[in-house]
């Protein structure tokens, strides 16, 4: 099963990276809808789309406004947007306020159920956990019979989610700051390099992909990748439009 990184940066887009969005095109699931979300319509292989939002900060939701035309054209038959009650209320009240966006797309708004589990295609199960971040955030995990994926962003590593990501095959984790800015990670609710590497190691993850990097640093290695790989060798800094097999 393929995953495409549509946006791998944080806060705002730059010439190299759009903001947070991941797509599983074969099963019609997107994780977050930042500025990279405009790339969904050319890559989606289903006529339905389920979008799972981690939280309502603009760099994770603004791309929802980009999907009005594909819906009105009938390119997709159904779009469901999933999130916490707080996240969905913020998006509908503010992002789709009439003064900002006069036509609300005909999305279905789906509050994450208290059971903390949703069945998805190919025998999969999607679960989530609340994360520590200003305004709140949610981490997601998808388990199929033969593979697993976890997406942890907008939180400070290490956090309360280590058991949640235990033994995951693919861990996608934010890494906004290098180690010399660890104090800023604590202040802003984000993660720094060594802390993320140690989380992946402690969790027994098989592969680690780093996302949500600082947009002020579009260079090849803004987070000291070699120092991370000394702790967790199977680490990559994800790039926009990179495809990986889960």
Backbone torsions as a table, in degrees:
resi	resn	phi	psi	omega
1	UNK	NA	136.2	-174.3
2	UNK	-99.8	143.2	170.7
3	UNK	-121.2	138.0	177.8
4	UNK	-117.0	129.4	174.5
5	UNK	-83.1	108.7	179.6
6	UNK	-87.4	-27.4	178.3
7	UNK	-154.1	126.8	-172.5
8	UNK	-120.4	4.9	-178.9
9	UNK	-103.9	173.1	178.0
10	UNK	-119.3	160.7	171.3
11	UNK	72.2	-66.1	177.6
12	UNK	-148.7	156.4	179.8
13	UNK	-72.8	155.3	169.3
14	UNK	-130.3	-171.6	-176.0
15	UNK	-65.6	-17.0	-176.1
16	UNK	-106.1	-34.2	-171.0
17	UNK	-134.0	132.7	167.1
18	UNK	-88.4	170.9	-177.5
19	UNK	-86.7	174.7	-156.4
20	UNK	-53.4	122.0	169.5
21	UNK	-168.4	132.5	177.3
22	UNK	-125.4	149.1	-178.7
23	UNK	-135.9	132.9	167.7
24	UNK	-104.0	88.4	-167.7
25	UNK	-65.4	-30.6	-175.7
26	UNK	-73.1	-22.0	-179.1
27	UNK	-119.2	4.2	173.3
28	UNK	68.5	43.1	177.3
29	UNK	-123.2	130.5	173.2
30	UNK	-118.2	142.4	174.7
31	UNK	-111.6	112.4	-175.9
32	UNK	70.6	159.5	-173.9
33	UNK	-141.5	59.5	175.5
34	UNK	-77.4	-158.6	-175.7
35	UNK	-65.3	-23.2	176.8
36	UNK	-70.6	-5.3	-175.6
37	UNK	-68.5	-19.8	178.7
38	UNK	-62.1	-18.4	-178.5
39	UNK	-81.1	-8.1	-177.0
40	UNK	-61.9	-47.6	-168.0
41	UNK	-61.0	-28.0	179.2
42	UNK	-85.6	-10.2	-172.6
43	UNK	-118.5	-15.6	-177.7
44	UNK	-67.6	132.8	-177.7
45	UNK	-108.8	9.1	177.5
46	UNK	-123.0	165.9	177.6
47	UNK	-98.6	9.9	171.6
48	UNK	-128.7	156.9	-179.9
49	UNK	-141.1	129.5	172.4
50	UNK	-112.2	121.7	-179.1
51	UNK	-108.9	122.4	179.0
52	UNK	-107.9	113.7	-177.3
53	UNK	-91.8	137.3	175.7
54	UNK	-79.6	-37.0	178.6
55	UNK	-169.6	-176.7	-169.6
56	UNK	-102.6	10.2	176.8
57	UNK	-62.7	145.6	-168.7
58	UNK	-58.4	-34.5	-178.1
59	UNK	-70.6	-4.1	178.4
60	UNK	-114.6	-8.6	-174.7
61	UNK	-130.2	-16.2	-170.9
62	UNK	-61.4	-26.1	-179.4
63	UNK	-67.7	-14.5	176.0
64	UNK	-58.3	-31.7	180.0
65	UNK	-69.5	-18.6	-177.9
66	UNK	-77.9	-11.2	-169.6
67	UNK	-100.6	11.3	-179.9
68	UNK	-63.9	-47.6	-175.0
69	UNK	-63.1	-47.2	177.5
70	UNK	-57.2	-33.6	178.5
71	UNK	-71.4	-47.4	-178.2
72	UNK	-66.7	-29.7	177.6
73	UNK	-76.4	-14.7	-177.6
74	UNK	84.9	15.9	177.6
75	UNK	-64.7	-30.1	174.5
76	UNK	-126.0	146.3	-177.6
77	UNK	-91.6	-20.2	-175.7
78	UNK	-158.1	134.3	172.8
79	UNK	-126.0	120.8	176.4
80	UNK	-111.1	128.8	178.8
81	UNK	-109.7	119.4	-175.6
82	UNK	-107.4	143.0	176.3
83	UNK	-179.3	178.4	175.2
84	UNK	-69.2	161.7	177.8
85	UNK	-55.4	-41.2	-179.3
86	UNK	-65.3	-43.5	-179.3
87	UNK	-65.3	-47.8	-178.2
88	UNK	-63.4	-39.2	179.2
89	UNK	-64.0	-41.0	180.0
90	UNK	-64.7	-43.3	-179.2
91	UNK	-64.9	-47.7	-176.8
92	UNK	-69.0	-37.7	-177.0
93	UNK	-75.8	-38.0	-171.0
94	UNK	-106.7	-56.1	-178.1
95	UNK	-61.3	-39.4	-178.5
96	UNK	-103.5	24.0	171.5
97	UNK	-61.0	141.3	-174.0
98	UNK	-57.5	-34.5	-179.3
99	UNK	-69.0	-22.2	-179.4
100	UNK	-99.6	-39.1	-176.4
101	UNK	-146.8	98.8	-165.1
102	UNK	-71.8	-14.6	-179.7
103	UNK	-120.2	109.0	177.9
104	UNK	-76.9	122.7	179.2
105	UNK	-61.2	152.1	-179.1
106	UNK	-79.0	58.6	176.9
107	UNK	-81.2	155.2	167.0
108	UNK	-94.5	130.1	-177.4
109	UNK	-102.7	117.9	-169.4
110	UNK	-120.6	108.6	176.6
111	UNK	-69.6	135.1	177.7
112	UNK	-59.4	124.9	-174.8
113	UNK	-72.7	157.2	-176.8
114	UNK	-65.5	-16.8	179.8
115	UNK	-70.3	-14.1	179.1
116	UNK	60.7	28.5	-178.9
117	UNK	-154.1	134.4	176.5
118	UNK	-131.4	131.9	175.6
119	UNK	-80.3	135.4	178.3
120	UNK	-126.0	177.9	-174.4
121	UNK	-67.6	166.7	-178.6
122	UNK	62.3	29.7	178.0
123	UNK	70.9	24.2	-175.7
124	UNK	-90.6	164.2	179.1
125	UNK	-136.5	124.1	177.9
126	UNK	-104.3	129.2	178.1
127	UNK	-128.2	168.9	-178.0
128	UNK	-149.2	165.5	180.0
129	UNK	-146.9	143.0	175.2
130	UNK	-72.5	138.5	-178.9
131	UNK	-117.3	156.3	177.2
132	UNK	-81.7	118.8	178.4
133	UNK	-165.9	146.0	176.3
134	UNK	-55.7	119.8	-175.5
135	UNK	88.8	-9.4	179.1
136	UNK	90.1	158.0	176.3
137	UNK	-158.2	168.0	-179.0
138	UNK	-132.8	135.9	171.6
139	UNK	-100.7	144.6	-178.4
140	UNK	-117.3	149.6	172.4
141	UNK	-137.3	139.0	174.9
142	UNK	-122.9	126.5	177.6
143	UNK	-117.3	124.9	168.3
144	UNK	-107.0	170.5	-179.3
145	UNK	-57.7	-27.7	-173.9
146	UNK	-124.8	9.4	-178.7
147	UNK	-165.2	164.9	-179.0
148	UNK	-152.8	155.9	-175.7
149	UNK	-143.1	138.9	173.0
150	UNK	-132.2	143.0	-178.7
151	UNK	-126.6	112.0	-177.3
152	UNK	-123.6	114.1	-180.0
153	UNK	-143.0	158.5	-179.9
154	UNK	55.8	60.4	173.2
155	UNK	-159.4	166.2	-178.6
156	UNK	-102.5	119.8	177.0
157	UNK	-81.8	143.7	-6.7
158	UNK	-78.0	154.9	-178.9
159	UNK	-133.8	-155.3	-174.2
160	UNK	-87.8	10.6	-166.9
161	UNK	-111.0	10.2	-175.0
162	UNK	-59.9	-46.4	178.8
163	UNK	-64.4	-32.8	-178.6
164	UNK	-63.4	-34.4	-177.2
165	UNK	-101.2	9.8	-175.7
166	UNK	-54.8	128.7	174.1
167	UNK	61.8	25.0	179.2
168	UNK	-71.8	145.4	179.9
169	UNK	-72.4	-45.5	-179.4
170	UNK	-125.7	118.4	176.3
171	UNK	-108.3	119.5	174.7
172	UNK	-106.6	115.8	-170.3
173	UNK	-133.8	139.1	176.0
174	UNK	-66.2	150.7	175.1
175	UNK	-151.8	79.3	-172.7
176	UNK	-74.2	-34.8	-170.6
177	UNK	-122.6	146.2	165.7
178	UNK	-72.6	172.4	-173.6
179	UNK	-64.7	-29.4	-178.1
180	UNK	-74.2	-0.1	175.2
181	UNK	-121.0	29.6	-178.2
182	UNK	-60.1	-32.6	179.3
183	UNK	-63.8	-34.2	177.6
184	UNK	-71.9	-30.9	175.0
185	UNK	-60.5	-44.8	179.1
186	UNK	-65.0	-41.1	-177.3
187	UNK	-67.1	-34.5	-171.3
188	UNK	-103.6	-4.7	-179.1
189	UNK	77.6	35.3	178.5
190	UNK	-125.8	-176.9	-171.1
191	UNK	-118.9	153.3	177.2
192	UNK	-116.5	167.2	-163.0
193	UNK	-57.1	-61.7	-174.5
194	UNK	-61.7	-37.4	-180.0
195	UNK	-61.5	-39.9	178.8
196	UNK	-67.1	-43.4	178.4
197	UNK	-58.7	-42.5	-179.5
198	UNK	-68.1	-33.8	175.9
199	UNK	-63.5	-47.2	179.7
200	UNK	-60.7	-41.2	179.6
201	UNK	-65.2	-47.7	-177.6
202	UNK	-66.0	-31.4	-178.3
203	UNK	-79.2	-14.9	-176.4
204	UNK	73.5	28.3	177.5
205	UNK	-66.5	153.6	179.0
206	UNK	-90.2	-38.9	179.5
207	UNK	-138.1	146.4	-179.4
208	UNK	-126.4	127.2	175.1
209	UNK	-119.3	127.5	-175.3
210	UNK	-97.7	134.2	-179.1
211	UNK	-136.7	-179.3	176.4
212	UNK	58.7	47.6	178.2
213	UNK	-82.4	164.3	-177.4
214	UNK	-66.6	120.2	-177.5
215	UNK	-68.5	-13.8	176.1
216	UNK	-73.8	-7.6	-178.6
217	UNK	-128.7	84.5	-179.0
218	UNK	-86.0	7.4	-177.5
219	UNK	-67.0	171.7	-174.6
220	UNK	-60.1	-35.3	-175.6
221	UNK	-139.6	83.3	-179.2
222	UNK	-83.3	-2.6	-171.3
223	UNK	-129.4	18.7	176.2
224	UNK	61.0	61.3	-174.0
225	UNK	-59.5	-36.3	-179.7
226	UNK	-61.0	-37.9	-179.9
227	UNK	-68.0	-33.2	176.9
228	UNK	-68.9	-43.0	-177.4
229	UNK	-68.8	-21.7	175.1
230	UNK	-66.3	-27.9	178.2
231	UNK	-92.9	-43.9	-177.7
232	UNK	-134.0	92.5	-171.8
233	UNK	-59.5	-34.1	-174.1
234	UNK	-83.9	58.9	-175.5
235	UNK	-119.8	137.1	172.5
236	UNK	-131.3	145.0	168.8
237	UNK	-86.8	112.3	-175.3
238	UNK	-67.0	148.4	178.4
239	UNK	-121.2	150.8	175.3
240	UNK	-56.1	136.3	178.8
241	UNK	70.6	12.8	172.9
242	UNK	-74.7	138.4	176.5
243	UNK	-110.2	136.0	175.1
244	UNK	-131.8	156.3	173.4
245	UNK	-96.0	128.7	178.6
246	UNK	-82.2	NA	NA
